[in-house]
């Protein structure tokens, strides 16, 4: 903690814990030796690397096993990049929040299954099914951060798939 931050805390007269919780980077302030700027750089690097792996994985789409490994690791890098910004504890708490619990469990399960199918079983069809489920679970998980997005998508799907006129 630098001198300017200590001076601000002493002048504000606030509780140290209260001020740390207000900061988006407060969760990892004492656990990580990276500065806030370094954390942003690490976040950007992981996000760009993850997105690059996901995009490059489409080059080897004809080989589902290589595609699955590249896509899954890119996906994990992109999702995990936010741990540099908010801290791993807070990210895990948010991921396992009751609103996101099922989507997180399905996402993690599909990531594990995709890697098992690709690396150990070498089954192309099961690997592709796991990747499709992984994408859907990540999409549903991402919608949980947007107010009423899940409800709108659910209503839209019901209207699109409704066969009664």
N, C-alpha and C positions, 0 to 999 in steps of 0.2 A: 504494500500500500504506500503510495507516494505521499509526500508532505502536503501537497495541495488537497488531496482527498481527506487527510486527517484534519487539516485546518477547516475545511468545509463542514465536516462532521461535528467538530467541536463548536463551531459558530452556530450551526443549525440546531444544536442541542438535541438532536434526535438520537434514537437508539441505533447502535451500529447494525444490529440484525435487521431492523426495519429498513434502513437505507440500502443494505445489501440486497434485500428481496426486491426492492424497487428497480434495481439495475438488472438489465437483461443478462449481463455477464456476472452478476453477483453470485450465482450458484457455484461457479468454479473459481472464484477470486482467490481463495486460499489453497485450492487443490492443484492449480495449474500455474506453471511459471511463465506461460505465454502472456504477452501484453494483449490488450483488446485489439490492437491493429494486427498483431500476429494471428490472433484467432480468426479475424475476418479473412486474412490471407489464406489460412488453413481451410476455412469453410469454402472459399471460392475455389481453391485448388482441388479439394475433394469433390465438390459439385461438378466442376468442369471435367475432371478425370472420369467421374461416374457417367456423366452425360456423353462424353466421348466414347467410353466403352460401350454404352448402350447403342449409340449411333453406329459405331464400327461393327458391332455384332451383326448388323443387318447385311454386311458384306459376306459373312459366312452363314447366311440364313439357310443355304442349301445343305449345310451340315448341322443339324439340330443340336448335336451335343456341344460343339464348339460355340454355337450361337447361345445356347442356354448358359454355359459357363460365363461367357463374356457379358451377356445381358444381366445375369443375376449378380455378378460381382459389381458391375456398373450401377445397378439398381441399389445394392447395399451401400456402395460408396456415396451415392447421391442422397439417400435417406439418412445415412450416418453423418453426413457433413454438418447437419444442424447441431450435432453434439458439440461442435466447436463454438457455436454461438450461444446456445442456452445451457450447455453442460449436459453430460451424460445422464445424471440423476434426474434432472427435470425432463429431459426427453423421454426417458423410460417411464416416468410418472405420467406424462401426457399420453404416451403410447398405450399404457395399460389403464387409462381412465375408463370408467364403465361405458362411456359413449363409444370409445374406440376399441374396446377389448376384443370383440369378435373379429373385427377387420384386421387388427394386429395379429391375432392368433392365426387367422387364415393366411395372412401374408407371410408370416414367419414359417408356418407349416409348408406353404407352397415353395418358399425359397429352399427350405431343407429338402423337400421332395424333388424339386427340380435338380438340385445338385446330386442327390442320391441316384435319380434316374439317369442323369447324364454321366456321372463319373464312375458309378459302380455297376449299374445294370445295363448301361449303354442302350437304353430303349428310347428310340426317337419319338414315337407316338406319345408315350407317357411324359417324356420331357416337354414336348410342345403343349400338352394339356396342362401340365404344371405351370409352365410359363404364362399361358393364357389366364389361368386362375390367379397367378401372382399379379399380373397386370390389373385384373379386375379388382382384386383385394386392395391393391395400392390405390387405385382410383377411388374406391369406396372409402378407404381410410382418409384420403386427401379431402374428400367431400365433407368429412366430419369437422373440418376447420372452418367451413363456410356456413354461416347460419342458414338453415332451412334448405340447404342444397340437397341433402339426402332425400328429403320429402319431395322436392321438385322432381328429382330424377326418378324416384319411385312412382310418382303420379304420371310422369311422362311415359314410363315403361308400361304401366297399366293401360294407358290410353293407346299406345302403339300396338300392344299385344292383345287388346280386347277384340274378340271376334264377334261380339254382339253388336248389332247396329240398331 
